[in-house]
């Protein structure tokens, strides 16, 4: 007997045949193991009593063993119903634990079970040693979800199920009463799915949906389709010969949904909600094409039931459109004097940078609608790049938002995900503007040099449109699907290294380089900002803890060596925390920290001035290097030994630096007569050039002059002056060529106690970039040829 709802064959009541008790008892199962009965084209649900026919020998033996030992069984569907002998890999991972109510053997030797579902389970692993499938399982409890959303779905499902039963020509006896008496939303969803005429794959999908609301939504959607078919069949049976069109069927469904909502009292609420959305869209100030798109989606939402899968997605999309600042922001006047004061209050030094920022603000004031350049602050860590962006926002009176680009390797992080994907979101740019609440915010694109590139695309390519004033007026985010105007956003980027930024992206930005701070600038920064910040962070006041300038100078000189001030602030914090302990335990009410007290807290000095002792012998020169964290001094050491004229290079040198050493030796050999060097003896000696700090990779051509001076000093026996450092590339003609990073190198030389620096004459253009206090400390010697370096750099 087959009914129109289930399609399952009912089993006639037969005499029960108990399994043979003479068989050997079952090998004990682990506590969390269960006998598995594989089935095909059948899915068992909890709280449902269903007949089950088994025919395979292993399944019969499994069922008999379970009945004999009074054990439950695990009803598990196989993936491919055509397989005759399925194994563990052929089964679904989730099924239903069931109790065997009756075991019936028919006259034709067929075996039937009456089983009652108990609970869902998930297979953990299959076990060996039994003649049938046995698995360790994890029982899955029914979620205890409550609330208005669940209650509304429960009432809706019960009404549709009752209407479906009433439209069936033949319905299972007692099914209507059973549906009316069910008090659990989860049980009603499972029973409805069990008796619904749908493919086993869809039943398995419902079984594997443990969360209650998605399960109810899935059953409601399938039952609504089935109910529509039954209604159409009923209409045709009443004499309606004309086939209903698609629009009429949709009308019937909408009327049914409207009736349900009226019975629940939700129709007024939904109408009011849609009216509020429409009003919000009209007041958001969207462009005409965007507003049309929003209203189109709103009409779709009005026709869609709450249980539909797309309902939440469309609602979220509309909320995002409404929240975005579409209206043209009001013009805010920029006070140039106030901007200067703000920059001076937030940052010490950086005069050239501040001057460029003031120029930028002045242009924005005179031409607010103009296309301003995209500024990119490039420099070592800790020099204040991010805080400069915050100061610009304060000076302009605009909101400040920061977008961190470090490690971003997915283009969708910039452009957003398409709405077809689950969990789709707008990109970081649109999300930041939504957070700021205005289109004229200051957006800091932090660490733009650390954008990655993966299989999901190249985010730096997506940034090309964002940072192009000619294109970003119609920026299209994949999630929004409509253009958004970014032309009023003030973009400011930061980077540590420019080499990793792609050329087209770097071309869209105006690079403003920030060099490291001098010792004097660090002292002023510590006195004005860092000490006060650390006092507040550690809960003490300036009256309780006092640090004098000598202590700060000792920390800067002997415990930090960096371009910025991050490590300096950490060391200042250590000193203040040490004093805070004395304040907290009551052993002191006022702690004054001088230079002598710094060593007691921070230990022995980490950095020392080694210039004099390292250059006291021939063959050692002091070079200047540029690193990602600022400038540094670099020692070049050379020695010779009996050999065959080889050049040995150590110190983890890069290819370019090795070539500089080879060029320096060739230049020395070519001028052996002028230098008074025995060329024959040179051919019988090996030259070893070493650059200390061997664990640190080094490369670049700027050590050429220092290499030449070290070799000349070694072979002539004259020492290089201990107070002199040098930089510059050399050619085989003896010319000194220009190099980069002059400001950072000179600042490092001044901090290391150097008093004379030799620089390429072609780098005179960089002289104005060198801080005034560094210029005052140093004597500058400009080199045209290597002879100039020898004349000024070697001791008599």
C-alpha positions as MATLAB code, in Angstrom:
seq = 'XXXXXXXXXXXXXXXXXXXXXXXXXXXXXXXXXXXXXXXXXXXXXXXXXXXXXXXXXXXXXXXXXXXXXXXXXXXXXXXXXXXXXXXXXXXXXXXXXXXXXXXXXXXXXXXXXXXXXXXXXXXXXXXXXXXXXXXXXXXXXXXXXXXXXXXXXXXXXXXXXXXXXXXXXXXXXXXXXXXXXXXXXXXXXXXXXXXXXXXXXXXXXXXXXXXXXXXXXXXXXXXXXXXXXXXXXXXXXXXXXXXXXXXXXXXXXXXXXXXXXXXXXXXXXXXXXXXXXXXXXXXXXXXXXXXXXXXXXXXXXXXXXXXXXXXXXXXXXXXXXXXXXXXXXXXXXXXXXXXXXXXXXXXXXXXXXXXXXXXXXXXXXXXXXXXXXXXXXXXXXXXXXXXXXXXXXXXXXXXXXXXXXXXXXXXXXXXXXXXXXXXXXXXXXXXXXXXXXXXXXXXXXXXXXXXXXXXXXXXXXXXXXXXXXXXXXXXXXXXXXXXXXXXXXXXXXXXXXXXXXXXXXXXXXXXXXXXXXXXXXXXXXXXXXXXXXXXXXXXXXXXXXXXXXXXXXXXXXXXXXXXXXXXXXXXXXXXXXXXXXXXXXXXXXXXXXXXXXXXXXXXXXXXXXXXXXXXXXXXXXXXXXXXXXXXXXXXXXXXXXXXXXXXXXXXXXXXXXXXXXXXXXXXXXXXXXXXXXXXXXXXXXXXXXXXXXXXXXXXXXXXXXXXXXXXXXXXXXXXXXXXXXXXXXXXXXXXXXXXXXXXXXXXXXXXXXXXXXXXXXXXXXXXXXXXXXXXXXXXXXXXXXXXXXXXXXXXX';
ca = [
       0.000    0.000    0.000;
       1.561    3.257   -1.092;
       0.344    6.714   -0.101;
       0.846    9.950   -2.055;
       2.864   11.652    0.659;
       5.385    9.010    1.642;
       5.876    6.575   -1.174;
       6.925    3.978    1.489;
       5.464    0.475    1.441;
       3.622   -0.471    4.613;
       4.526   -3.857    6.094;
       1.704   -6.268    6.911;
       1.748   -7.651   10.431;
       3.423  -11.092   10.346;
       4.173  -13.583   13.108;
       7.406  -12.588   14.830;
      10.334  -14.963   14.416;
      12.974  -14.456   17.068;
      16.625  -14.950   16.094;
      18.168  -18.294   16.916;
      19.339  -18.126   20.533;
      21.653  -21.060   20.015;
      24.068  -18.902   18.059;
      27.224  -17.747   19.828;
      26.857  -14.569   21.852;
      28.042  -11.305   20.316;
      31.581  -10.141   21.060;
      31.188   -7.203   23.493;
      31.065   -3.754   21.866;
      32.882   -0.686   23.234;
      30.644    1.686   25.200;
      30.499    4.228   22.380;
      30.137    1.673   19.538;
      26.996    0.535   17.731;
      25.981   -2.015   15.106;
      25.501   -0.341   11.708;
      22.689   -1.468    9.376;
      23.344   -0.029    5.897;
      20.265    0.907    3.857;
      19.664    2.290    0.390;
      17.000    4.698   -0.821;
      15.905    5.128    2.783;
      16.682    7.724    5.489;
      15.660    7.224    9.116;
      14.759   10.185   11.334;
      14.532   10.514   15.156;
      11.095   10.076   16.803;
       9.736    8.274   13.730;
       8.470    4.663   13.604;
       9.055    3.160   10.173;
       9.115   -0.310    8.568;
      12.396   -1.480    7.065;
      13.055   -4.466    4.809;
      16.531   -6.029    4.827;
      17.869   -8.706    2.519;
      21.670   -8.702    2.524;
      23.270  -11.398    4.671;
      25.427   -8.987    6.638;
      22.443   -6.734    7.364;
      20.323   -9.700    8.497;
      23.116  -10.913   10.776;
      23.570   -7.399   12.185;
      19.851   -7.017   12.913;
      19.645  -10.455   14.521;
      22.666   -9.757   16.728;
      21.134   -6.460   17.868;
      17.795   -8.127   18.706;
      19.519  -11.027   20.478;
      21.627   -8.682   22.643;
      18.823   -6.040   23.031;
      21.035   -3.380   21.452;
      20.049   -0.385   19.331;
      21.222   -0.190   15.725;
      22.569    2.639   13.625;
      20.518    3.149   10.437;
      22.992    4.629    7.937;
      22.306    5.338    4.242;
      24.842    4.365    1.604;
      25.939    6.965   -0.922;
      25.488    4.771   -4.022;
      22.256    2.732   -3.862;
      23.530    0.390   -6.589;
      26.339   -1.055   -4.431;
      25.575   -4.579   -3.230;
      28.247   -4.811   -0.546;
      29.039   -1.288    0.699;
      32.086   -0.634    2.870;
      32.877    2.075    5.368;
      33.913    4.607    2.678;
      30.621    4.098    0.846;
      28.424    5.260    3.730;
      27.242    8.702    4.781;
      28.795    9.984    7.997;
      25.515   10.822    9.758;
      22.556    8.564   10.509;
      19.991    7.756   13.214;
      20.234    5.532   16.271;
      17.068    3.343   16.284;
      15.516    0.729   18.543;
      14.196   -2.480   16.908;
      10.571   -2.809   18.031;
       9.805   -5.957   16.049;
      11.704   -8.453   13.929;
       9.442  -10.189   11.376;
      10.279  -13.034    8.996;
       7.820  -13.353    6.107;
       6.670  -16.570    4.431;
       9.003  -15.861    1.525;
      11.999  -15.731    3.933;
      12.135  -11.923    3.723;
      13.198  -10.030    6.864;
      11.372   -6.964    8.115;
      12.096   -4.624   10.991;
       9.877   -2.135   12.760;
      12.299    0.523   14.036;
      11.848    3.680   16.047;
      14.356    6.523   15.624;
      16.015    7.784   18.775;
      18.668   10.402   17.990;
      21.123   11.538   15.316;
      24.681   10.255   15.359;
      27.942   10.921   13.558;
      30.427    8.141   12.759;
      33.787    8.652   14.458;
      35.551    5.511   13.150;
      34.743    1.986   12.003;
      35.963   -0.998   14.027;
      37.191   -4.375   12.818;
      36.499   -7.808   14.272;
      32.786   -8.289   13.629;
      31.031   -9.960   10.659;
      29.079   -6.769   10.019;
      29.734   -3.029   10.227;
      30.449   -1.689   13.733;
      31.426    1.917   14.382;
      32.297    4.232   17.220;
      29.803    7.084   17.118;
      29.100   10.486   18.563;
      25.461   11.022   19.518;
      24.119   14.449   18.534;
      21.572   15.972   20.879;
      18.604   17.886   19.535;
      19.345   21.634   19.877;
      17.178   23.459   22.390;
      16.465   26.573   20.324;
      13.617   28.831   21.375;
      12.334   32.247   20.499;
       9.882   34.042   18.270;
      11.667   33.019   15.034;
      11.532   29.309   15.879;
       7.927   29.540   17.132;
       6.769   31.263   13.936;
       8.429   28.627   11.754;
       6.934   25.866   13.935;
       3.376   27.213   13.537;
       3.894   27.747    9.799;
       5.202   24.198    9.307;
       2.385   22.611   11.302;
      -0.256   24.475    9.274;
       1.342   23.492    5.948;
       1.724   19.868    7.074;
      -1.914   19.635    8.134;
      -3.041   21.172    4.846;
      -0.863   18.721    2.940;
      -2.352   15.759    4.810;
      -5.868   17.052    4.101;
      -5.131   17.223    0.352;
      -3.786   13.649    0.131;
      -6.136   11.093   -1.417;
      -4.908    8.518    1.125;
      -2.959    9.569    4.204;
      -1.393    7.293    6.855;
      -3.803    6.548    9.658;
      -3.359    8.803   12.651;
      -0.833   11.085   10.890;
      -2.999   14.194   11.256;
      -3.497   13.616   14.986;
       0.230   12.936   15.402;
       1.114   16.255   13.727;
      -1.320   18.155   15.943;
       0.092   16.595   19.117;
       3.775   17.241   18.359;
       5.102   19.959   20.655;
       8.696   20.135   19.426;
       9.731   22.085   16.346;
      12.649   19.721   15.661;
      10.462   16.613   15.955;
       7.859   18.125   13.600;
      10.556   18.955   11.019;
      11.954   15.399   11.190;
       8.569   13.661   10.975;
       7.480   15.901    8.086;
      10.719   15.149    6.221;
      10.379   11.416    6.899;
       6.864   11.215    5.404;
       7.501   13.642    2.541;
       7.792   12.332   -1.019;
      11.254   13.698   -1.797;
      14.488   12.033   -3.006;
      16.630   10.289   -0.360;
      19.464   12.769   -1.069;
      17.289   15.652    0.137;
      16.195   13.681    3.204;
      19.848   12.991    4.043;
      20.585   16.705    3.704;
      17.807   17.496    6.209;
      19.088   14.788    8.564;
      22.572   16.323    8.485;
      21.178   19.806    9.232;
      21.406   19.826   13.019;
      20.752   23.537   13.592;
      17.039   24.039   14.093;
      16.244   27.207   12.118;
      18.015   26.125    8.884;
      16.354   22.691    9.168;
      12.891   24.254    9.561;
      13.570   26.585    6.623;
      14.622   23.665    4.410;
      11.563   21.540    5.299;
       9.245   24.535    4.849;
      10.644   25.230    1.382;
      10.278   21.589    0.238;
       6.822   21.249    1.766;
       5.690   24.468    0.080;
       6.660   22.992   -3.301;
       4.795   19.785   -2.527;
       1.795   21.729   -1.259;
       1.651   23.773   -4.462;
       1.508   20.600   -6.546;
      -1.270   19.148   -4.375;
      -3.268   22.375   -4.619;
      -2.982   22.379   -8.376;
      -4.041   18.756   -8.495;
      -7.049   19.555   -6.289;
      -8.073   22.437   -8.538;
      -7.863   20.239  -11.613;
      -9.896   17.568   -9.829;
     -12.630   20.135   -9.169;
     -13.028   20.784  -12.859;
     -10.477   23.524  -13.463;
      -9.242   22.522  -16.919;
      -7.116   25.532  -17.580;
      -3.516   25.148  -16.499;
      -2.534   27.839  -14.067;
       0.313   30.059  -15.258;
       3.436   30.839  -13.332;
       2.170   34.213  -12.133;
      -1.097   32.684  -10.855;
       0.758   30.009   -8.906;
       2.948   32.686   -7.341;
      -0.207   34.620   -6.477;
      -1.668   31.588   -4.725;
       1.532   31.111   -2.737;
       1.630   34.782   -1.763;
      -1.998   34.657   -0.656;
      -1.265   31.602    1.458;
       1.742   33.292    3.032;
      -0.250   36.466    3.624;
      -2.970   34.434    5.342;
      -0.400   32.776    7.602;
       1.120   36.149    8.447;
      -2.342   37.559    9.186;
      -3.063   34.683   11.532;
       0.272   35.266   13.272;
      -0.293   39.004   13.398;
       2.905   39.616   11.425;
       1.475   41.214    8.290;
       1.299   44.670    9.804;
       4.826   44.341   11.146;
       6.213   43.265    7.772;
       4.427   46.067    5.967;
       5.733   48.604    8.437;
       9.248   47.179    8.122;
       9.162   47.417    4.317;
       7.828   50.979    4.555;
      10.723   51.912    6.861;
      13.221   50.382    4.440;
      11.708   52.276    1.508;
      11.838   55.533    3.443;
      15.446   54.911    4.481;
      16.417   54.248    0.863;
      14.758   57.447   -0.308;
      16.465   59.506    2.411;
      19.946   57.985    1.971;
      20.775   60.386   -0.861;
      21.806   57.643   -3.273;
      22.522   58.437   -6.929;
      19.643   57.676   -9.248;
      21.005   54.390  -10.614;
      21.906   53.150   -7.128;
      18.464   54.023   -5.779;
      16.822   52.124   -8.635;
      18.913   49.080   -7.781;
      17.971   49.350   -4.091;
      14.247   49.678   -4.840;
      14.445   46.715   -7.216;
      15.921   44.575   -4.445;
      13.298   45.886   -2.001;
      10.482   44.748   -4.307;
      12.066   41.286   -4.418;
      12.217   41.277   -0.630;
       8.536   42.222   -0.323;
       7.482   39.259   -2.479;
       9.774   36.819   -0.643;
       8.741   34.825    2.443;
      10.865   35.208    5.570;
      11.838   31.548    5.352;
      13.407   31.955    1.922;
      17.157   31.444    1.755;
      17.730   34.797    0.004;
      15.663   36.859    2.447;
      18.467   37.530    4.922;
      21.003   38.104    2.151;
      18.887   40.790    0.445;
      18.085   42.447    3.774;
      21.779   42.635    4.678;
      22.571   44.073    1.240;
      19.933   46.799    1.610;
      21.160   47.649    5.120;
      24.692   48.035    3.727;
      23.517   50.362    0.948;
      21.516   52.461    3.409;
      24.411   52.754    5.884;
      26.897   54.042    3.299;
      27.396   57.832    3.202;
      26.071   58.661   -0.271;
      25.337   62.331    0.356;
      27.936   64.917   -0.619;
      29.703   65.946    2.605;
      29.611   69.522    3.792;
      32.708   71.584    3.076;
      34.815   72.042    6.215;
      37.214   75.002    6.199;
      40.884   74.246    6.827;
      42.797   76.589    9.111;
      46.438   76.522    8.024;
      47.783   78.033   11.257;
      45.806   75.531   13.317;
      47.119   72.739   11.104;
      50.719   73.846   11.706;
      50.082   73.975   15.440;
      48.539   70.500   15.363;
      51.492   69.021   13.488;
      53.986   70.687   15.834;
      52.087   69.475   18.889;
      51.997   65.857   17.676;
      55.478   65.538   16.148;
      58.927   66.899   16.897;
      61.221   67.685   13.974;
      60.244   66.418   10.495;
      60.291   70.015    9.233;
      60.384   69.089    5.551;
      57.538   66.622    5.972;
      55.433   69.140    7.861;
      56.069   71.751    5.190;
      54.840   69.360    2.486;
      51.738   68.475    4.512;
      50.922   72.153    5.030;
      51.274   72.675    1.253;
      48.928   69.747    0.704;
      46.356   71.197    3.120;
      46.640   74.652    1.559;
      45.859   73.243   -1.887;
      42.885   71.321   -0.469;
      41.627   74.540    1.096;
      41.899   76.577   -2.113;
      40.619   73.767   -4.406;
      38.438   71.441   -2.328;
      36.980   69.805   -5.437;
      40.373   69.286   -7.069;
      42.127   65.960   -7.453;
      44.687   65.875   -4.669;
      47.758   63.631   -4.911;
      47.951   60.390   -2.943;
      50.659   60.802   -0.301;
      52.817   57.840    0.719;
      54.987   58.170    3.825;
      57.993   55.885    3.374;
      60.504   55.262    6.108;
      61.747   52.878    8.786;
      59.479   51.605   11.583;
      58.756   53.847   14.532;
      59.324   57.262   12.931;
      55.662   58.364   13.119;
      54.155   57.569    9.716;
      50.769   56.421   11.018;
      50.503   59.206   13.587;
      51.172   61.756   10.830;
      48.006   60.573    9.112;
      46.061   61.041   12.342;
      47.451   64.570   12.643;
      46.346   65.373    9.087;
      42.825   64.201    9.936;
      42.773   66.413   13.042;
      44.082   69.381   11.089;
      41.386   68.947    8.436;
      38.646   68.255   10.986;
      37.779   64.934    9.347;
      37.191   61.375   10.501;
      40.233   59.089   10.484;
      40.066   55.409    9.546;
      42.929   52.963    9.176;
      43.027   50.007    6.781;
      45.846   47.563    7.470;
      47.105   46.026    4.222;
      49.914   43.940    5.713;
      49.504   40.321    4.679;
      46.421   40.906    2.501;
      46.697   38.428   -0.392;
      43.113   38.216   -1.667;
      41.781   40.705   -4.201;
      38.322   40.332   -2.623;
      39.688   41.987    0.555;
      39.886   45.199   -1.499;
      37.005   44.800   -3.950;
      34.657   42.695   -1.814;
      32.986   39.338   -2.464;
      30.120   38.809   -4.866;
      26.749   38.386   -3.171;
      26.350   34.872   -4.576;
      28.871   33.613   -2.002;
      27.815   32.646    1.512;
      29.023   35.200    4.036;
      29.843   37.779    1.332;
      31.027   41.187    2.586;
      32.117   44.485    1.042;
      35.852   45.082    0.678;
      37.994   46.787    3.317;
      37.736   50.156    1.529;
      33.925   50.267    1.609;
      33.819   48.868    5.138;
      36.181   51.606    6.342;
      34.034   54.328    4.730;
      30.927   52.781    6.304;
      32.682   52.887    9.670;
      33.754   56.514    9.181;
      30.226   57.536    8.180;
      31.420   60.113    5.656;
      32.881   60.198    2.154;
      35.495   62.842    2.990;
      37.335   60.873    5.662;
      41.114   60.507    5.907;
      41.924   56.867    5.138;
      45.312   55.521    6.162;
      46.409   52.583    3.974;
      48.942   51.128    6.375;
      51.839   48.898    5.227;
      51.031   49.122    1.541;
      54.426   47.621    0.751;
      53.388   44.343    2.425;
      50.497   43.482    0.119;
      50.735   39.811   -0.813;
      49.750   37.937   -3.927;
      47.984   34.563   -3.892;
      45.789   32.301   -5.943;
      42.829   34.586   -5.174;
      44.315   37.418   -7.230;
      46.619   40.384   -6.801;
      45.288   42.976   -4.313;
      47.891   45.516   -5.442;
      46.220   45.492   -8.872;
      42.868   46.219   -7.225;
      44.472   49.182   -5.430;
      45.302   50.784   -8.788;
      41.707   51.941   -9.226;
      41.369   53.010   -5.587;
      44.439   55.267   -5.739;
      43.832   56.811   -9.149;
      42.017   60.173   -8.837;
      40.872   59.805  -12.444;
      39.117   56.475  -11.769;
      38.101   56.227   -8.133;
      35.071   58.459   -8.641;
      33.276   55.350   -9.976;
      34.855   52.630   -7.818;
      32.798   49.435   -8.061;
      32.812   47.047   -5.129;
      31.861   43.479   -6.084;
      29.443   43.185   -3.175;
      27.642   46.458   -3.868;
      27.501   45.966   -7.634;
      27.036   49.740   -8.055;
      29.608   52.559   -8.392;
      30.725   54.431   -5.272;
      32.537   57.794   -5.355;
      35.918   57.700   -3.560;
      37.168   60.987   -4.981;
      36.492   62.895   -1.738;
      38.450   60.441    0.406;
      41.921   61.622    1.449;
      44.135   58.566    0.958;
      47.459   58.408    2.798;
      49.655   55.331    2.468;
      52.593   54.165    4.570;
      55.485   51.872    3.631;
      58.823   50.741    5.030;
      60.385   49.728    1.712;
      59.510   51.016   -1.753;
      61.149   48.133   -3.601;
      58.269   45.747   -2.926;
      55.582   48.131   -4.219;
      54.720   47.398   -7.890;
      55.768   50.145  -10.291;
      52.270   51.141  -11.507;
      51.040   51.440   -7.922;
      54.082   53.433   -6.810;
      53.565   55.745   -9.787;
      50.118   56.722   -8.450;
      51.549   58.009   -5.161;
      53.740   60.924   -4.169;
      56.529   59.442   -2.058;
      57.517   61.420    1.040;
      60.538   59.872    2.747;
      60.901   59.947    6.517;
      64.420   59.360    7.780;
      65.528   58.245   11.216;
      65.775   60.642   14.127;
      69.017   62.046   15.426;
      70.021   61.605   19.057;
      68.915   65.136   19.868;
      65.532   64.593   18.204;
      65.037   61.354   20.122;
      65.838   63.146   23.356;
      63.222   65.814   22.649;
      60.638   63.211   21.611;
      61.267   61.209   24.765;
      61.034   64.317   26.945;
      57.850   65.631   25.307;
      55.883   62.481   24.489;
      57.313   59.128   25.522;
      57.912   59.770   29.218;
      54.455   61.269   29.696;
      52.824   58.360   27.855;
      54.674   55.733   29.901;
      53.909   57.525   33.163;
      50.194   57.339   32.353;
      50.443   53.722   31.180;
      52.120   52.633   34.434;
      49.862   54.564   36.797;
      52.362   57.062   38.214;
      52.689   60.823   37.948;
      55.564   63.152   37.082;
      55.706   64.178   40.750;
      56.277   60.553   41.783;
      58.788   59.492   39.099;
      61.322   61.831   37.508;
      63.770   60.988   34.706;
      66.432   63.551   33.851;
      67.889   64.243   30.401;
      71.145   62.466   31.203;
      69.240   59.237   31.871;
      67.297   59.584   28.649;
      70.503   60.270   26.735;
      72.128   57.162   28.199;
      69.141   55.040   27.147;
      69.294   56.464   23.624;
      73.056   56.120   23.282;
      73.794   52.807   24.977;
      70.551   50.760   24.933;
      68.857   51.480   21.595;
      70.073   51.679   18.046;
      67.154   52.320   15.722;
      65.774   54.879   13.322;
      62.500   55.365   15.198;
      61.614   55.513   18.873;
      59.648   52.315   19.557;
      62.477   50.524   21.381;
      63.305   53.754   23.166;
      59.772   53.910   24.529;
      60.022   50.281   25.687;
      63.251   50.972   27.558;
      61.780   54.102   29.144;
      58.813   51.977   30.205;
      61.136   49.463   31.894;
      62.783   52.228   33.913;
      59.432   53.707   34.962;
      58.024   50.289   35.922;
      61.056   49.707   38.140;
      60.290   52.983   39.910;
      56.569   52.153   40.059;
      57.342   49.059   42.150;
      58.953   51.261   44.805;
      55.959   53.600   44.761;
      53.501   50.708   45.008;
      55.188   48.886   47.920;
      55.511   52.120   49.880;
      59.284   52.117   50.050;
      59.429   55.523   48.326;
      57.134   58.399   47.512;
      59.412   60.035   44.944;
      61.922   58.329   42.648;
      64.473   60.360   40.673;
      66.291   58.444   37.940;
      69.664   59.677   36.696;
      72.253   58.287   34.335;
      73.745   56.067   37.049;
      70.367   54.549   37.853;
      69.742   53.493   34.243;
      72.439   50.822   34.314;
      71.018   49.393   37.562;
      67.655   48.857   35.851;
      68.606   47.958   32.270;
      71.886   46.149   32.989;
      75.181   46.648   31.231;
      75.453   48.765   28.127;
      74.343   47.014   24.948;
      75.953   49.348   22.406;
      79.400   50.918   22.707;
      81.383   53.336   20.547;
      83.994   51.046   19.008;
      85.204   53.355   16.248;
      88.541   54.270   17.786;
      89.673   50.755   18.677;
      88.355   49.199   15.473;
      90.298   51.602   13.239;
      93.578   51.663   15.152;
      95.330   49.235   12.778;
      95.983   49.384    9.017;
      93.384   47.615    6.879;
      90.263   48.822    8.706;
      87.914   51.537    7.458;
      84.519   52.802    8.559;
      81.734   52.793    6.001;
      78.153   53.987    6.136;
      75.205   51.711    5.348;
      71.474   52.122    4.842;
      69.125   49.502    6.347;
      65.321   49.206    6.455;
      65.420   50.632    9.982;
      67.682   53.584    9.147;
      71.398   54.236    8.755;
      74.277   52.432   10.443;
      78.064   52.395   10.476;
      79.817   49.503    8.779;
      83.386   48.330    9.372;
      85.498   46.955    6.520;
      88.440   44.809    7.618;
      91.204   43.603    5.278;
      94.267   41.451    5.852;
      96.806   39.663    3.709;
      98.662   36.374    3.932;
     101.008   34.362    1.722;
      99.111   32.808   -1.152;
      98.421   32.973   -4.851;
      96.760   36.360   -5.297;
      93.195   35.272   -4.361;
      90.521   37.588   -3.020;
      88.553   36.066   -0.112;
      85.276   37.735    0.872;
      83.317   36.929    4.062;
      80.534   38.531    6.085;
      77.480   37.306    4.107;
      77.961   39.805    1.269;
      75.584   40.100   -1.653;
      76.641   39.906   -5.277;
      76.811   43.700   -5.745;
      78.965   44.153   -2.647;
      81.300   41.359   -3.765;
      81.688   43.117   -7.098;
      82.525   46.358   -5.256;
      85.334   44.565   -3.391;
      86.666   43.092   -6.642;
      86.546   46.519   -8.308;
      88.377   48.096   -5.335;
      91.173   45.478   -5.501;
      91.517   45.889   -9.254;
      91.760   49.654   -8.825;
      94.462   49.245   -6.161;
      96.456   46.857   -8.370;
      96.198   49.195  -11.336;
      97.678   52.017   -9.231;
     100.280   49.947   -7.409;
     103.161   52.119   -8.649;
     101.460   55.352   -7.605;
     100.680   53.902   -4.164;
     104.199   52.522   -3.672;
     103.011   48.902   -3.526;
     105.182   46.002   -4.749;
     102.975   44.439   -7.475;
     105.068   41.242   -7.540;
     104.640   40.724   -3.796;
     100.916   41.404   -4.178;
     100.577   38.542   -6.635;
     102.046   36.167   -4.036;
      99.586   37.201   -1.314;
      95.931   36.362   -0.656;
      93.721   39.298    0.334;
      90.904   38.601    2.823;
      88.148   41.229    3.145;
      85.650   40.726    5.989;
      82.624   42.788    7.027;
      81.743   42.069   10.689;
      78.239   41.197   11.882;
      78.475   38.157    9.627;
      74.964   36.980   10.474;
      73.477   40.070    8.816;
      73.121   40.004    4.995;
      74.710   43.000    3.290;
      74.567   44.230   -0.268;
      74.833   47.333   -2.394;
      77.559   49.356   -4.170;
      77.921   52.160   -1.611;
      80.774   50.489    0.291;
      83.131   50.865   -2.667;
      85.098   53.808   -1.213;
      85.401   52.092    2.193;
      86.636   48.897    0.485;
      89.249   50.856   -1.476;
      90.421   52.698    1.649;
      90.704   49.477    3.671;
      92.806   47.808    0.934;
      94.964   50.925    0.464;
      95.497   51.169    4.214;
      96.450   47.507    4.411;
      98.939   47.565    1.533;
     100.526   50.931    2.347;
     100.642   50.425    6.106;
      98.862   53.738    6.784;
      95.822   53.709    9.101;
      92.473   55.254    8.207;
      91.510   58.147   10.434;
      89.367   56.874   13.334;
      87.089   59.919   13.256;
      86.153   59.536    9.585;
      83.390   57.490    7.904;
      82.764   57.269    4.184;
      80.323   56.118    1.546;
      80.234   56.064   -2.238;
      80.481   53.794   -5.235;
      83.743   53.621   -7.173;
      84.498   52.987  -10.835;
      87.601   51.420  -12.363;
      88.638   54.921  -13.465;
      88.784   55.996   -9.820;
      85.610   58.109   -9.901;
      83.377   58.314   -6.818;
      79.745   57.855   -7.860;
      76.606   58.988   -5.974;
      74.617   56.672   -3.689;
      71.292   56.820   -1.805;
      70.298   57.135    1.836;
      72.662   60.059    2.535;
      70.498   61.561    5.278;
      70.136   58.267    7.170;
      73.844   57.476    6.852;
      74.953   60.888    8.069;
      72.561   60.749   11.031;
      73.990   57.324   11.958;
      77.544   58.686   11.719;
      76.727   61.576   14.027;
      75.120   59.191   16.520;
      78.170   56.878   16.491;
      80.628   59.600   17.435;
      82.060   60.230   13.961;
      83.212   63.805   13.358;
      84.113   63.682    9.631;
      82.181   62.102    6.762;
      83.351   61.693    3.177;
      80.524   61.740    0.650;
      80.340   61.675   -3.168;
      80.455   65.181   -4.610;
      77.396   64.358   -6.714;
      75.375   63.930   -3.502;
      75.638   67.634   -2.632;
      71.971   67.867   -3.588;
      71.118   65.829   -0.460;
      72.906   68.203    1.905;
      69.764   70.216    2.695;
      67.962   67.043    3.794;
      70.484   66.419    6.561;
      69.202   67.663    9.973;
      70.809   70.899   11.145;
      72.176   69.444   14.379;
      73.899   66.641   12.441;
      75.404   69.189   10.032;
      76.759   71.152   12.981;
      78.495   68.106   14.486;
      80.167   66.874   11.316;
      82.790   68.025    8.852;
      81.805   67.154    5.281;
      84.375   66.175    2.638;
      83.105   65.855   -0.923;
      84.853   63.300   -3.118;
      85.281   63.470   -6.879;
      87.936   60.736   -7.135;
      89.481   58.124   -4.857;
      92.600   60.307   -4.576;
      90.475   62.811   -2.613;
      89.538   60.046   -0.181;
      93.159   58.985    0.275;
      94.316   62.551    0.842;
      91.650   63.254    3.488;
      91.125   59.820    5.002;
      94.581   58.330    5.621;
      96.803   59.314    8.523;
     100.160   60.777    7.611;
];
